[in-house]
Amino acid sequence: MKKKGKRRHVPTITRSVLERVRLAPKNRYFIMEGGGVDSLRGFGLEVGRAEVKYIIRKEGFPQVRLGLIHELTPEEAREQAAEKLRDMRAAKRQSSTMTGLRLSIEELAQRYHEANADKWTAKTIEEYERLWRLHLLPHVVPESEHRIPLGKLKLPDLTPARVVALKRDIAGKVKAEAQAKHEAQPRKGRQVSGTTVANRALQQLTAAYQWAIDKMEWLPGPNPASERKVDRYKERPSKATIGPEQYKALGQALQKIEADDRLPPRTLAAIRIILRTGCRPHEILTAELAWVQPSVILAPDFDLETLAAPETYTRLAPRIERPHGKGDRHGSDQEGRTIWLSAGDVAILRSVPRPQGCRWVIPGDREGTHLTTVQKGWELMCELAKVEGITPKTARHAFRSQLPSAGVEPEHGMELLGHTSLRMMEKVYWHREAETQARAAALASGHVEKLLGETRVN
């Protein structure tokens, strides 16, 4: 028996366990089943100073006495306990179900987000709340049975038919808004996809309902918003990429913009880092100086030429260590995102003017802020380069496509892009090393640097 305070545990209550029980000298104690394959959790013994009895102890219910050990055999007591525990679980489910019957979808969304807030990043929470606020909660349709806003609907009243209408209307609404915006202010590039937004909104509704079914037991199921009930729109990933000739044109455009002083150095630096590292725009725009490692590489007296020596470069392994990454999961041992920097990337970051006391790698227009977007600068670069249909996300995909040409191993490419696994190598465990990863960053960024026709460090 394993002692745990005033409670001890055994796999099962058997006759041999009863033979070893000793009456409590002072305070009573408990011997409960637990830790075994056949353990009946909640069933056990209460050992007092004068008697030993079979009991049931379950959270949320009063203790139940089944009988003294000389009145029932362990098998008889266990059978009674199993039946009563089944009744308790059924009563708990019924109570939970009553809660679910009273809840509206708006209340469900609020409780779902409160329960998961510590597992999501601030950016994720903001995006989910936007989907609920703009597309899910206010949704109504002309049909009489659907006139109630979705947020006011009670959980049992949601049907697959209502979800189908929701999917259709979100896609149409987003598409119409995007077209109107484009007509008012024409912009090149890919427009917002209504089908993608509709799928993301349905994913949130499905997840909230499944949480109510599985975790809270508020509803018996099935989930009316699941993919089994409502098909999702098929999403076609963009096939746009950046070829060698386009890279060269983009590099020449950046040089012309810099020579003509048409964009601030900070915007040019951000665009170049996005192209050269494959990072997501927000990963560089919201990066803090404290995350740049080692910090000496941005010091005014640091000799940039020392990074030209391979031994020094791999020893320093320049990088930006973000404490949180897009793929972080709650409770995971691997959190954060590393943006590995080549010697040329370091030169770019050092060229950015920053006001006194600035904490950001890419400072913004106002004091104490960071740059929030490179959209206008990106469009100017593409216009001068006569390259259409590419976005910062396209640059990330193109960077991935250039890794084999740069001689970068897939495992190192996975780390450069901030991915947590390789789809084709899910069962392979790979541990990164700073020196080898730094070499991979130098190879990849150096390859793109040549394509852009720029040289920062000889």
C-alpha positions as CSV (number, residue, x, y, z in Angstrom):
1,M,0.0,0.0,0.0
2,K,1.2,3.5,-0.8
3,K,0.5,6.1,1.9
4,K,-0.5,9.6,0.7
5,G,-1.4,11.8,3.7
6,K,-4.6,10.4,5.3
7,R,-5.4,8.4,2.2
8,R,-3.7,5.2,1.0
9,H,-4.1,3.6,-2.4
10,V,-4.2,0.0,-3.6
11,P,-5.0,-1.3,-7.1
12,T,-8.1,-3.2,-5.9
13,I,-9.8,-4.0,-2.5
14,T,-9.3,-7.8,-2.0
15,R,-9.4,-10.2,0.9
16,S,-5.7,-10.0,1.4
17,V,-6.0,-6.2,1.7
18,L,-8.6,-6.7,4.4
19,E,-6.4,-9.1,6.3
20,R,-3.6,-6.5,6.5
21,V,-5.9,-3.6,7.6
22,R,-5.2,-2.3,11.1
23,L,-7.7,-0.2,13.1
24,A,-6.8,3.5,13.3
25,P,-5.0,4.3,16.6
26,K,-6.3,7.9,16.6
27,N,-7.8,9.5,13.5
28,R,-9.5,7.6,10.8
29,Y,-7.9,7.0,7.4
30,F,-8.9,5.8,4.0
31,I,-7.8,3.0,1.7
32,M,-9.0,3.8,-1.8
33,E,-8.7,1.9,-5.1
34,G,-6.5,3.6,-7.7
35,G,-3.4,3.2,-9.9
36,G,-4.5,-0.2,-11.3
37,V,-6.0,-1.3,-14.6
38,D,-9.1,-2.7,-12.8
39,S,-9.3,0.0,-10.1
40,L,-12.7,1.4,-9.4
41,R,-12.0,5.0,-8.6
42,G,-14.1,6.4,-5.7
43,F,-14.5,2.9,-4.0
44,G,-12.5,2.1,-0.9
45,L,-12.4,1.6,2.9
46,E,-12.8,3.9,5.8
47,V,-10.7,2.7,8.7
48,G,-11.8,3.9,12.1
49,R,-10.8,3.1,15.7
50,A,-13.5,0.5,16.1
51,E,-14.7,-0.6,12.6
52,V,-13.8,-0.8,8.9
53,K,-16.5,-0.1,6.3
54,Y,-16.8,0.0,2.5
55,I,-17.4,3.5,1.2
56,I,-17.7,5.6,-1.9
57,R,-16.0,9.0,-2.1
58,K,-16.7,11.1,-5.2
59,E,-16.1,14.8,-5.6
60,G,-19.3,16.7,-5.7
61,F,-21.3,14.0,-3.8
62,P,-21.6,13.2,-0.1
63,Q,-19.8,10.1,1.1
64,V,-21.8,6.9,0.8
65,R,-21.5,4.0,3.3
66,L,-22.0,0.5,1.7
67,G,-21.5,-1.7,4.8
68,L,-19.0,-3.1,7.2
69,I,-16.3,-5.5,6.0
70,H,-17.8,-8.4,7.9
71,E,-21.2,-7.8,6.3
72,L,-20.1,-7.8,2.7
73,T,-17.4,-9.5,0.7
74,P,-15.1,-7.3,-1.3
75,E,-16.7,-8.6,-4.5
76,E,-20.2,-7.7,-3.3
77,A,-19.2,-4.3,-2.0
78,R,-17.4,-3.6,-5.3
79,E,-20.5,-4.5,-7.3
80,Q,-22.7,-2.2,-5.3
81,A,-20.1,0.6,-5.6
82,A,-19.9,0.2,-9.4
83,E,-23.7,0.6,-9.7
84,K,-23.9,3.7,-7.4
85,L,-20.9,5.3,-9.2
86,R,-22.7,4.8,-12.5
87,D,-25.7,6.6,-11.0
88,M,-23.6,9.4,-9.8
89,R,-22.0,9.9,-13.2
90,A,-25.4,9.9,-14.9
91,A,-26.6,12.5,-12.4
92,K,-23.6,14.7,-13.0
93,R,-24.1,14.4,-16.8
94,Q,-27.8,15.4,-16.3
95,S,-26.8,18.4,-14.3
96,S,-24.2,19.4,-16.9
97,T,-26.8,18.9,-19.7
98,M,-29.2,21.2,-17.9
99,T,-26.5,23.8,-17.9
100,G,-26.0,23.3,-21.7
101,L,-29.7,23.6,-22.4
102,R,-29.8,27.0,-20.9
103,L,-26.6,28.5,-22.5
104,S,-26.7,30.7,-25.6
105,I,-24.0,30.5,-28.2
106,E,-22.7,33.9,-27.1
107,E,-22.3,32.6,-23.5
108,L,-20.6,29.4,-24.9
109,A,-18.1,31.5,-26.8
110,Q,-17.3,33.6,-23.7
111,R,-16.7,30.5,-21.5
112,Y,-14.8,28.7,-24.2
113,H,-12.4,31.6,-24.6
114,E,-12.0,32.1,-20.8
115,A,-11.1,28.4,-20.4
116,N,-8.5,28.5,-23.1
117,A,-7.1,32.0,-22.8
118,D,-3.9,30.8,-21.1
119,K,-3.2,28.4,-24.0
120,W,-3.4,31.0,-26.8
121,T,-1.2,33.9,-27.7
122,A,-2.6,37.5,-27.6
123,K,-2.6,37.5,-31.5
124,T,-4.6,34.3,-31.6
125,I,-7.1,35.6,-29.1
126,E,-7.6,38.8,-31.0
127,E,-8.2,36.9,-34.3
128,Y,-10.7,34.5,-32.7
129,E,-12.6,37.3,-31.0
130,R,-12.7,39.1,-34.3
131,L,-14.3,36.1,-36.0
132,W,-17.0,35.8,-33.3
133,R,-17.7,39.6,-33.2
134,L,-17.9,40.2,-37.0
135,H,-19.1,37.0,-38.5
136,L,-20.6,34.5,-36.0
137,L,-22.5,36.2,-33.2
138,P,-24.5,38.8,-35.3
139,H,-25.4,36.4,-38.1
140,V,-29.0,36.3,-39.2
141,V,-30.8,35.1,-42.3
142,P,-34.2,36.1,-43.8
143,E,-35.8,32.6,-43.3
144,S,-38.2,32.7,-40.4
145,E,-36.5,29.9,-38.4
146,H,-33.2,31.7,-38.6
147,R,-34.1,35.2,-37.7
148,I,-32.7,35.0,-34.2
149,P,-29.0,36.2,-34.2
150,L,-26.7,33.3,-33.9
151,G,-25.3,34.6,-30.6
152,K,-28.7,34.5,-28.9
153,L,-29.5,31.0,-30.1
154,K,-29.6,28.3,-27.4
155,L,-27.0,25.5,-27.9
156,P,-29.5,22.7,-28.7
157,D,-31.2,24.9,-31.3
158,L,-28.2,25.1,-33.6
159,T,-28.7,22.8,-36.6
160,P,-26.5,21.8,-39.6
161,A,-28.9,23.8,-41.8
162,R,-28.2,27.0,-39.8
163,V,-24.5,26.3,-40.1
164,V,-24.8,25.9,-43.9
165,A,-26.5,29.2,-44.1
166,L,-23.8,30.7,-41.9
167,K,-21.0,29.4,-44.1
168,R,-22.7,30.7,-47.3
169,D,-23.4,34.2,-45.9
170,I,-20.0,34.7,-44.4
171,A,-18.3,33.8,-47.7
172,G,-20.6,36.1,-49.6
173,K,-20.3,39.0,-47.2
174,V,-16.5,38.9,-47.1
175,K,-16.2,38.7,-50.9
176,A,-18.6,41.6,-51.4
177,E,-16.7,43.8,-48.9
178,A,-13.4,42.9,-50.5
179,Q,-14.7,43.8,-54.0
180,A,-16.2,47.1,-52.8
181,K,-12.9,48.0,-51.1
182,H,-11.0,47.1,-54.2
183,E,-13.3,49.3,-56.4
184,A,-12.9,52.2,-54.0
185,Q,-9.2,51.8,-53.7
186,P,-7.7,49.5,-56.3
187,R,-4.7,47.6,-55.0
188,K,-2.6,44.9,-56.6
189,G,-2.2,41.5,-55.1
190,R,-4.4,38.8,-53.8
191,Q,-7.8,39.8,-52.4
192,V,-9.2,38.4,-49.1
193,S,-10.9,35.0,-49.7
194,G,-14.4,34.8,-48.4
195,T,-14.3,31.0,-48.4
196,T,-11.2,31.0,-46.2
197,V,-12.8,33.4,-43.6
198,A,-15.9,31.2,-43.6
199,N,-13.9,28.1,-43.0
200,R,-12.0,29.8,-40.1
201,A,-15.3,31.0,-38.6
202,L,-16.8,27.5,-38.8
203,Q,-13.6,26.1,-37.2
204,Q,-14.2,28.3,-34.2
205,L,-17.8,27.4,-33.9
206,T,-17.0,23.7,-34.2
207,A,-14.2,23.9,-31.6
208,A,-16.4,25.7,-29.1
209,Y,-19.2,23.1,-29.5
210,Q,-16.8,20.2,-29.2
211,W,-15.4,21.7,-26.0
212,A,-18.9,21.8,-24.6
213,I,-19.5,18.2,-25.6
214,D,-16.2,16.6,-24.6
215,K,-14.8,18.7,-21.8
216,M,-17.9,20.1,-20.1
217,E,-20.5,17.4,-21.0
218,W,-23.1,20.1,-21.5
219,L,-24.4,18.5,-24.7
220,P,-24.8,14.9,-25.7
221,G,-23.7,15.5,-29.3
222,P,-23.3,15.1,-32.2
223,N,-21.7,18.5,-33.1
224,P,-23.9,20.3,-35.6
225,A,-21.0,22.4,-37.0
226,S,-18.6,19.5,-37.5
227,E,-17.2,18.6,-40.9
228,R,-19.2,15.4,-40.8
229,K,-22.4,17.5,-40.8
230,V,-21.3,20.5,-42.8
231,D,-18.7,20.4,-45.6
232,R,-16.1,23.1,-45.7
233,Y,-15.1,25.1,-48.8
234,K,-12.2,23.7,-50.7
235,E,-9.2,26.0,-50.3
236,R,-6.7,26.2,-53.1
237,P,-3.3,27.3,-51.9
238,S,-1.6,30.0,-54.0
239,K,0.9,28.7,-56.5
240,A,2.7,32.1,-56.7
241,T,6.4,32.0,-56.0
242,I,9.5,34.0,-56.7
243,G,12.0,32.8,-59.4
244,P,15.6,33.8,-59.8
245,E,14.8,36.6,-62.3
246,Q,12.1,38.0,-60.0
247,Y,14.5,38.0,-57.1
248,K,17.0,40.0,-59.2
249,A,14.3,42.5,-60.2
250,L,13.2,42.9,-56.5
251,G,16.8,43.4,-55.4
252,Q,17.3,46.1,-58.1
253,A,14.0,47.8,-57.0
254,L,15.1,47.9,-53.4
255,Q,18.4,49.4,-54.4
256,K,16.7,52.1,-56.5
257,I,14.2,52.9,-53.7
258,E,17.2,53.2,-51.3
259,A,19.1,55.4,-53.7
260,D,16.1,57.7,-54.3
261,D,15.3,57.8,-50.6
262,R,11.7,56.8,-51.2
263,L,11.3,54.6,-48.1
264,P,12.7,54.9,-44.6
265,P,15.7,52.6,-43.8
266,R,13.6,50.7,-41.2
267,T,11.0,49.7,-43.8
268,L,13.7,48.7,-46.3
269,A,15.4,46.7,-43.5
270,A,12.1,44.9,-42.6
271,I,11.4,44.0,-46.3
272,R,14.9,42.7,-46.8
273,I,14.8,40.5,-43.6
274,I,11.5,39.1,-44.7
275,L,12.9,38.1,-48.1
276,R,16.2,36.9,-46.8
277,T,15.0,34.8,-43.7
278,G,11.6,33.6,-44.7
279,C,10.2,35.0,-41.4
280,R,6.6,36.1,-41.1
281,P,6.2,40.0,-41.2
282,H,5.0,40.2,-37.5
283,E,8.0,38.1,-36.4
284,I,10.4,40.8,-37.4
285,L,8.2,43.9,-36.9
286,T,7.4,43.0,-33.3
287,A,10.9,41.8,-32.4
288,E,12.6,43.4,-29.4
289,L,16.3,44.3,-29.2
290,A,16.6,42.2,-26.1
291,W,15.8,39.1,-28.2
292,V,18.8,39.7,-30.5
293,Q,21.5,37.2,-29.5
294,P,24.3,37.7,-28.8
295,S,23.6,41.3,-28.0
296,V,27.1,42.3,-28.9
297,I,26.4,42.1,-32.6
298,L,24.4,45.3,-32.4
299,A,26.8,47.2,-30.2
300,P,28.3,50.3,-31.9
301,D,31.9,49.1,-31.4
302,F,31.3,45.7,-32.8
303,D,33.4,45.0,-35.9
304,L,31.0,43.5,-38.5
305,E,33.9,42.2,-40.5
306,T,34.6,39.6,-37.8
307,L,31.5,37.7,-38.9
308,A,33.2,37.1,-42.3
309,A,35.3,34.5,-40.5
310,P,33.4,31.2,-40.5
311,E,34.7,30.2,-37.0
312,T,33.6,33.5,-35.4
313,Y,30.2,33.5,-37.2
314,T,29.3,29.9,-36.1
315,R,30.5,30.6,-32.6
316,L,28.4,33.7,-32.2
317,A,25.4,32.2,-34.1
318,P,23.5,35.5,-34.6
319,R,19.8,35.1,-34.1
320,I,16.6,36.6,-32.8
321,E,15.1,34.5,-29.9
322,R,11.4,35.2,-29.8
323,P,9.9,33.8,-26.6
324,H,6.7,32.8,-28.3
325,G,6.1,31.3,-31.7
326,K,3.0,30.6,-33.9
327,G,3.2,26.9,-33.4
328,D,3.5,27.0,-29.6
329,R,1.2,24.6,-27.8
330,H,0.1,24.9,-24.1
331,G,2.4,22.7,-21.9
332,S,4.8,22.0,-24.7
333,D,8.5,21.8,-23.8
334,Q,9.4,23.5,-27.1
335,E,8.2,27.1,-27.2
336,G,9.4,30.2,-28.9
337,R,10.7,30.9,-32.4
338,T,14.3,31.5,-33.5
339,I,15.1,33.7,-36.5
340,W,18.6,32.8,-37.6
341,L,20.6,35.6,-39.1
342,S,23.4,35.6,-41.6
343,A,26.2,38.1,-41.5
344,G,24.4,40.2,-44.1
345,D,21.2,40.1,-42.0
346,V,23.1,41.5,-39.1
347,A,24.5,44.3,-41.3
348,I,20.9,45.2,-42.3
349,L,19.7,45.3,-38.7
350,R,22.7,47.5,-37.7
351,S,21.8,50.0,-40.4
352,V,18.4,50.8,-38.9
353,P,18.5,54.1,-37.0
354,R,16.8,53.9,-33.6
355,P,16.0,56.7,-31.1
356,Q,17.4,56.7,-27.7
357,G,15.8,54.1,-25.4
358,C,14.0,52.3,-28.3
359,R,13.3,48.6,-27.5
360,W,12.3,47.5,-31.0
361,V,14.4,46.1,-33.7
362,I,12.3,47.9,-36.3
363,P,11.0,51.2,-34.7
364,G,7.8,52.8,-35.7
365,D,6.8,56.4,-36.5
366,R,5.9,57.3,-33.0
367,E,8.1,57.1,-30.0
368,G,7.9,53.8,-28.1
369,T,6.2,52.0,-31.0
370,H,7.3,49.4,-33.6
371,L,6.6,49.4,-37.3
372,T,3.2,47.8,-37.9
373,T,3.2,47.1,-41.6
374,V,5.4,47.0,-44.7
375,Q,2.4,46.8,-47.1
376,K,3.0,50.1,-49.0
377,G,6.7,49.6,-49.2
378,W,6.2,46.1,-50.5
379,E,3.8,47.3,-53.1
380,L,6.2,50.0,-54.2
381,M,9.0,47.4,-54.5
382,C,6.8,45.1,-56.6
383,E,5.6,48.0,-58.8
384,L,9.2,49.0,-59.6
385,A,10.3,45.4,-60.2
386,K,7.2,44.8,-62.4
387,V,6.4,41.7,-60.3
388,E,2.8,41.0,-59.6
389,G,0.9,38.7,-57.3
390,I,3.5,38.2,-54.6
391,T,3.1,39.0,-50.9
392,P,5.3,38.5,-47.8
393,K,3.7,35.1,-47.5
394,T,4.7,34.3,-51.0
395,A,8.3,35.3,-50.1
396,R,8.2,32.8,-47.2
397,H,7.1,30.0,-49.5
398,A,9.7,31.1,-52.1
399,F,12.4,31.0,-49.4
400,R,11.4,27.5,-48.6
401,S,11.7,26.6,-52.3
402,Q,15.2,28.0,-52.5
403,L,16.6,26.0,-49.6
404,P,17.5,22.9,-51.7
405,S,19.3,25.1,-54.2
406,A,21.2,26.7,-51.3
407,G,22.3,23.3,-50.1
408,V,20.3,23.5,-46.8
409,E,19.3,20.2,-45.2
410,P,15.5,19.7,-44.7
411,E,15.9,19.5,-40.9
412,H,17.8,22.9,-40.8
413,G,15.2,24.4,-43.2
414,M,12.5,23.3,-40.8
415,E,14.1,25.3,-38.0
416,L,14.9,28.3,-40.3
417,L,11.2,28.6,-41.1
418,G,10.1,28.0,-37.5
419,H,8.2,24.8,-38.2
420,T,7.9,22.1,-35.4
421,S,8.0,19.0,-37.6
422,L,8.6,17.7,-41.1
423,R,5.4,16.1,-42.5
424,M,7.3,13.3,-44.2
425,M,9.6,12.8,-41.2
426,E,7.3,13.0,-38.2
427,K,8.9,10.0,-36.5
428,V,12.5,11.5,-36.7
429,Y,13.7,13.4,-33.7
430,W,16.2,16.1,-34.5
431,H,18.1,18.3,-32.0
432,R,19.3,21.6,-33.3
433,E,22.8,22.9,-32.7
434,A,23.5,26.6,-32.9
435,E,26.7,26.2,-35.0
436,T,25.1,24.0,-37.7
437,Q,22.0,26.1,-37.7
438,A,24.0,29.3,-38.1
439,R,25.8,27.7,-41.1
440,A,22.3,26.9,-42.6
441,A,21.2,30.5,-42.1
442,A,24.3,31.8,-43.8
443,L,23.8,29.4,-46.8
444,A,20.1,30.2,-47.2
445,S,20.4,34.0,-46.8
446,G,23.6,34.1,-48.8
447,H,21.8,32.3,-51.7
448,V,18.9,34.8,-51.6
449,E,21.4,37.6,-51.3
450,K,23.0,36.6,-54.6
451,L,19.6,36.3,-56.3
452,L,18.8,39.8,-55.1
453,G,22.1,41.1,-56.3
454,E,23.1,42.6,-53.0
455,T,26.3,42.0,-51.0
456,R,26.4,43.2,-47.4
457,V,29.5,41.5,-45.9
458,N,32.4,40.3,-48.0
